[in-house]
């Protein structure tokens, strides 16, 4: 115990900005800040090739060539696109081709607006993941219709967080935190806690004040939350959140305010929060079918908290206006 406590005093942490959010990186057991900076450089590298928020990136080359030709890309872009397209073709709500509809609404940006039904109908024709053509031999991607786009925003943060963890592990780091703004990886034990478990806050999903309404006590894991408060807009007294349903073209309408998934890999957390959000409820045999996922926490719009796969004793309610279901 004394040895662990001594290691816990060796802690380095830095804050950066990338991926459109604040990045917090923390490592225990070392004072080598180069490892933090190397992690951030890796984040920036992946952002540069995955982003669709700039005019130039590997993914933008694919989108710009929609309806014209296939585009060869690097291994990371191809492999992540292949994962994203495969999951999109399961049609449970996740859709890597939904970019045109997201940009039509543009919720969370100054030019956000409520589109006309005729516009939505036209854009729905451009978001079918079943039409995307992948060539494993050439590492090429082809979008057959002009106006189609691939957007890996719903999966890229998880992939990137996992790669930073791989980098640190390769350098012998066993304990740390990777926070990519909504995607959190907790590596190893928590040296600063007597029970060596991590304590993670879940923010209020009904507003954007950043205050935690509950806390989870957990072992090493990835923690990913998806909710309606992240980005939304008000039109004629009605609130529209940013999670667009690829079946209707409108924000998905349900009673869930947020879903938090604990898993071994962050990329799985990204995918499964979307699956559960669109399912509107816990899925039968979900944990049995996903052995690397540890559990989930649902928070409803009427302030009910439902815990799946995690002992309820490890979830602490910090806001008395919320209660367990």
Secondary structure, DSSP 8 states (H G I E B T S, - for coil): -HHHHHHHT-EEEEEEEETTEEEEEEEES---THHHHHHHHHHHHHHHHH-SSSS-SHHHHHHHTTTT--EE--HHHHHHHHHHHHHHTT-SS--TTTHHHHHHH-TTSTT-----HHHHHHHHTT--GGG-EEETTTTEEE--STT-----TTTHHHHHHHHHHHHHHHTT--SEEEE-SSEEEEES--TTSTT--EEEEEE-TTSSS--EEEEEEESSEEEEEEETTSSEEEETTEEEES-B-TTTSSB---SEEEEEEEESSHHHHHHHHHHHHHHSS--TTHHHH-TTEEEEEEEETTSEEEEESS-GGGEEE-STT-EE-
